[in-house]
Amino acid sequence: MALKLFGRPEKDVKLLRSGRRQQGLYPLYGDFCNAPHTPCAQCPLARLLEG
Protein backbone atom coordinates (compact mmCIF):
# COMPACT_ATOMS: atom_id res chain seq x y z
CA MET A 1 0.00 0.00 0.00
CA ALA A 2 2.77 2.49 0.90
CA LEU A 3 4.57 1.82 -2.35
CA LYS A 4 1.47 2.54 -4.38
CA LEU A 5 0.43 5.62 -2.36
CA PHE A 6 3.80 7.18 -1.64
CA GLY A 7 6.18 5.58 -4.12
CA ARG A 8 8.46 4.15 -1.43
CA PRO A 9 8.43 1.25 1.03
CA GLU A 10 6.38 1.45 4.21
CA LYS A 11 9.45 1.62 6.45
CA ASP A 12 10.54 4.82 4.67
CA VAL A 13 7.25 6.69 5.17
CA LYS A 14 7.14 8.51 8.51
CA LEU A 15 3.38 8.92 8.24
CA LEU A 16 2.94 5.14 8.56
CA ARG A 17 4.86 4.59 11.78
CA SER A 18 1.76 3.93 13.90
CA GLY A 19 -1.05 1.44 13.55
CA ARG A 20 -3.69 4.14 13.81
CA ARG A 21 -2.25 6.05 10.90
CA GLN A 22 -2.00 2.90 8.83
CA GLN A 23 -5.64 2.08 9.56
CA GLY A 24 -6.61 5.60 8.57
CA LEU A 25 -5.14 5.04 5.12
CA TYR A 26 -7.15 1.90 4.40
CA PRO A 27 -10.32 3.79 3.37
CA LEU A 28 -8.27 6.10 1.12
CA TYR A 29 -6.55 3.14 -0.45
CA GLY A 30 -9.88 1.41 -0.97
CA ASP A 31 -11.56 4.47 -2.45
CA PHE A 32 -8.74 5.59 -4.71
CA CYS A 33 -6.24 2.78 -5.32
CA ASN A 34 -8.72 -0.05 -5.75
CA ALA A 35 -10.96 2.00 -8.03
CA PRO A 36 -10.83 0.28 -11.42
CA HIS A 37 -11.91 3.37 -13.34
CA THR A 38 -9.04 5.70 -12.32
CA PRO A 39 -5.43 4.88 -13.17
CA CYS A 40 -2.71 6.21 -10.85
CA ALA A 41 -1.67 8.88 -13.36
CA GLN A 42 -5.14 10.45 -13.15
CA CYS A 43 -5.74 9.92 -9.45
CA PRO A 44 -6.59 13.12 -7.52
CA LEU A 45 -5.17 11.64 -4.31
CA ALA A 46 -1.81 10.93 -5.97
CA ARG A 47 -1.63 14.54 -7.15
CA LEU A 48 -2.30 15.80 -3.63
CA LEU A 49 0.35 13.51 -2.14
CA GLU A 50 2.94 14.67 -4.67
CA GLY A 51 2.71 18.16 -3.29
Summary of the structure (lengths in Angstrom):
residues: 51
radius of gyration: 10.8
end to end distance: 18.7
largest distance: 30.5
contacts: 103
relative contact order: 0.18
helix: 71%
strand: 0%
